């Protein structure tokens, strides 16, 4: 188990290193993995003076494609609101989070294709079914928020959203389940760190 964990950390560290690059003369380098992990927060206040380019988002999402998925089905899809018109439209569809992320320069809608993860030759392989699609989408989202942090960005995953409105806005097919909207930007202030549960509350060894 220790060997597998070490290999995972090495692989993720190597993946985060892919984020080291330059955009428009601005150098972006990856901090150590522990720093990425412990500095990530759910940010509810963004700096409106710091934009994010389409090139930076593309670089981020290319790295996110390295996330694992069921039989490499890669069911996760992303719809990126980066223009002012689309971003404002999404803000009107996320309920009480609208004011919190109003200054985030990018809003990303995450979905997954039904009938992919958890299926073999079109047949559901176990009782979880399309829950595996949601699982794979969550793995992809996890890569997104960690790689984003390695690039100096901040995020907020929002489950409160008008799925029907988002489907119409982005012409998302019925074959996809709409999951969270993810805000992407730069933190306007340093947030506090919520306490985590004691390890023995969440882990049982046998």
C-alpha positions as CSV (number, residue, x, y, z in Angstrom):
1,X,0.0,0.0,0.0
2,X,2.8,2.4,0.9
3,X,4.4,1.7,-2.5
4,X,1.1,2.4,-4.3
5,X,0.7,5.6,-2.4
6,X,4.2,6.8,-3.2
7,X,3.7,6.0,-6.8
8,X,0.5,8.0,-6.8
9,X,2.1,11.0,-5.2
10,X,5.0,10.8,-7.7
11,X,2.6,10.6,-10.6
12,X,0.5,13.5,-9.4
13,X,3.6,15.5,-8.7
14,X,4.8,14.9,-12.2
15,X,1.4,15.9,-13.5
16,X,1.4,19.1,-11.5
17,X,4.9,19.8,-12.9
18,X,3.2,20.0,-16.4
19,X,1.7,23.2,-15.2
20,X,5.1,25.0,-15.3
21,X,4.8,27.3,-18.4
22,X,4.7,30.8,-19.6
23,X,1.6,32.7,-20.8
24,X,1.9,36.2,-22.3
25,X,5.3,36.6,-20.6
26,X,3.9,35.5,-17.2
27,X,5.8,32.6,-15.7
28,X,3.7,29.9,-14.0
29,X,5.6,27.3,-12.1
30,X,4.3,24.5,-9.9
31,X,4.8,24.6,-6.2
32,X,5.5,21.4,-4.2
33,X,2.5,19.0,-4.0
34,X,2.0,19.4,-0.2
35,X,1.8,23.2,-0.7
36,X,-0.9,22.7,-3.4
37,X,-2.8,20.3,-1.2
38,X,-2.8,22.4,1.9
39,X,-3.2,25.8,0.3
40,X,-6.3,24.9,-1.7
41,X,-9.5,26.4,-0.3
42,X,-13.1,26.9,-1.4
43,X,-12.9,30.6,-2.3
44,X,-16.0,32.8,-2.1
45,X,-14.4,36.1,-2.9
46,X,-12.4,36.8,-6.1
47,X,-10.0,39.5,-7.3
48,X,-11.7,41.3,-10.3
49,X,-8.4,42.8,-11.4
50,X,-6.8,39.5,-12.4
51,X,-8.1,37.9,-15.6
52,X,-7.6,34.3,-16.8
53,X,-7.0,33.7,-20.5
54,X,-8.5,31.0,-22.7
55,X,-5.0,29.7,-23.2
56,X,-4.5,29.2,-19.5
57,X,-7.9,27.4,-19.2
58,X,-6.9,25.1,-22.1
59,X,-3.6,24.3,-20.5
60,X,-5.4,23.5,-17.2
61,X,-8.0,21.2,-18.9
62,X,-5.4,19.4,-21.0
63,X,-3.7,18.4,-17.7
64,X,-7.1,17.5,-16.2
65,X,-7.5,14.9,-19.0
66,X,-4.9,12.8,-17.2
67,X,-7.5,12.0,-14.5
68,X,-8.4,8.2,-14.3
69,X,-11.8,6.9,-15.4
70,X,-13.6,3.6,-15.7
71,X,-11.9,1.7,-18.5
72,X,-10.5,5.1,-19.7
73,X,-14.0,6.0,-20.9
74,X,-13.3,9.7,-20.1
75,X,-17.0,10.6,-19.6
76,X,-16.5,14.0,-18.1
77,X,-17.3,17.1,-20.2
78,X,-16.6,20.8,-19.5
79,X,-18.5,23.9,-20.7
80,X,-16.4,27.0,-20.1
81,X,-18.1,30.4,-19.7
82,X,-15.3,32.9,-20.3
83,X,-17.1,35.6,-22.3
84,X,-18.9,38.3,-20.3
85,X,-22.2,37.3,-21.8
86,X,-22.0,33.6,-21.0
87,X,-20.5,34.2,-17.6
88,X,-23.3,36.6,-16.6
89,X,-25.8,34.1,-17.8
90,X,-24.3,31.4,-15.6
91,X,-24.3,33.7,-12.6
92,X,-28.0,33.9,-12.9
93,X,-28.3,30.1,-12.7
94,X,-26.3,29.4,-9.5
95,X,-28.6,30.6,-6.8
96,X,-27.1,32.1,-3.6
97,X,-23.5,31.7,-4.9
98,X,-24.0,34.4,-7.5
99,X,-22.6,37.2,-5.3
100,X,-19.8,35.1,-4.0
101,X,-18.3,34.3,-7.4
102,X,-19.5,37.4,-9.3
103,X,-15.8,38.5,-9.8
104,X,-14.5,35.1,-10.9
105,X,-13.4,35.5,-14.5
106,X,-14.3,31.9,-15.5
107,X,-17.2,29.6,-14.7
108,X,-17.0,26.0,-15.7
109,X,-20.0,23.6,-16.0
110,X,-19.1,20.0,-15.4
111,X,-21.1,17.0,-16.8
112,X,-20.6,13.3,-17.5
113,X,-21.9,11.1,-20.3
114,X,-24.4,8.6,-19.1
115,X,-24.0,4.9,-19.8
116,X,-20.2,5.0,-20.0
117,X,-18.5,4.4,-16.6
118,X,-20.0,1.4,-14.9
119,X,-21.1,-0.2,-18.1
120,X,-19.8,-3.0,-20.3
121,X,-21.1,-3.5,-23.8
122,X,-24.1,-1.4,-22.9
123,X,-24.9,-3.4,-19.8
124,X,-24.7,-2.1,-16.2
125,X,-21.9,-4.0,-14.5
126,X,-23.1,-3.6,-10.8
127,X,-25.6,-1.8,-8.6
128,X,-23.8,1.5,-8.8
129,X,-24.6,2.0,-12.4
130,X,-24.2,5.7,-13.6
131,X,-23.0,6.5,-10.1
132,X,-19.6,5.5,-11.5
133,X,-20.0,8.3,-14.0
134,X,-20.5,10.8,-11.2
135,X,-17.5,9.2,-9.4
136,X,-15.3,9.7,-12.5
137,X,-16.5,13.2,-12.9
138,X,-15.6,13.9,-9.3
139,X,-12.1,12.5,-9.9
140,X,-11.7,14.8,-12.9
141,X,-13.0,17.8,-10.9
142,X,-10.5,16.9,-8.1
143,X,-7.7,17.1,-10.7
144,X,-9.1,20.4,-11.9
145,X,-9.0,22.1,-8.5
146,X,-5.6,20.8,-7.6
147,X,-4.0,21.7,-11.0
148,X,-5.7,25.0,-10.9
149,X,-4.1,25.7,-7.5
150,X,-0.7,24.6,-8.8
151,X,-1.1,27.3,-11.5
152,X,-1.9,29.9,-8.8
153,X,-5.7,29.9,-9.4
154,X,-8.5,29.3,-6.9
155,X,-11.8,27.5,-7.2
156,X,-15.3,27.0,-5.7
157,X,-17.3,23.9,-6.5
158,X,-21.0,24.7,-6.5
159,X,-23.7,22.1,-6.4
160,X,-26.6,24.6,-6.3
161,X,-27.4,25.4,-9.9
162,X,-30.3,25.4,-12.3
163,X,-29.6,22.3,-14.4
164,X,-32.3,22.9,-16.9
165,X,-31.2,26.5,-17.4
166,X,-27.6,25.4,-17.9
167,X,-28.6,22.7,-20.4
168,X,-30.4,25.2,-22.5
169,X,-27.6,27.9,-22.2
170,X,-24.9,25.5,-23.4
171,X,-27.0,23.2,-25.5
172,X,-26.0,20.3,-23.3
173,X,-27.4,17.0,-24.7
174,X,-29.8,14.9,-22.6
175,X,-27.2,12.1,-22.7
176,X,-25.2,14.0,-20.2
177,X,-25.8,14.5,-16.5
178,X,-25.1,18.0,-15.3
179,X,-22.9,18.1,-12.2
180,X,-21.3,21.2,-10.5
181,X,-20.4,24.6,-11.7
182,X,-16.8,25.5,-10.8
183,X,-15.6,29.1,-10.3
184,X,-12.1,29.8,-11.4
185,X,-10.1,32.9,-10.5
186,X,-7.8,34.5,-8.0
187,X,-8.6,34.7,-4.3
188,X,-9.3,38.3,-3.1
189,X,-8.4,37.4,0.5
190,X,-6.9,34.6,2.5
191,X,-9.6,32.3,3.8
192,X,-9.6,30.4,7.1
193,X,-9.0,26.6,7.2
194,X,-12.0,24.6,8.5
195,X,-11.2,21.9,10.9
196,X,-11.0,18.3,9.6
197,X,-12.4,15.3,11.5
198,X,-10.0,13.2,13.4
199,X,-8.6,10.4,11.2
200,X,-10.1,7.6,13.4
201,X,-13.6,9.1,12.7
202,X,-13.3,8.4,9.0
203,X,-10.9,5.4,8.8
204,X,-11.3,1.8,10.1
205,X,-8.3,-0.5,10.0
206,X,-8.7,-4.3,10.1
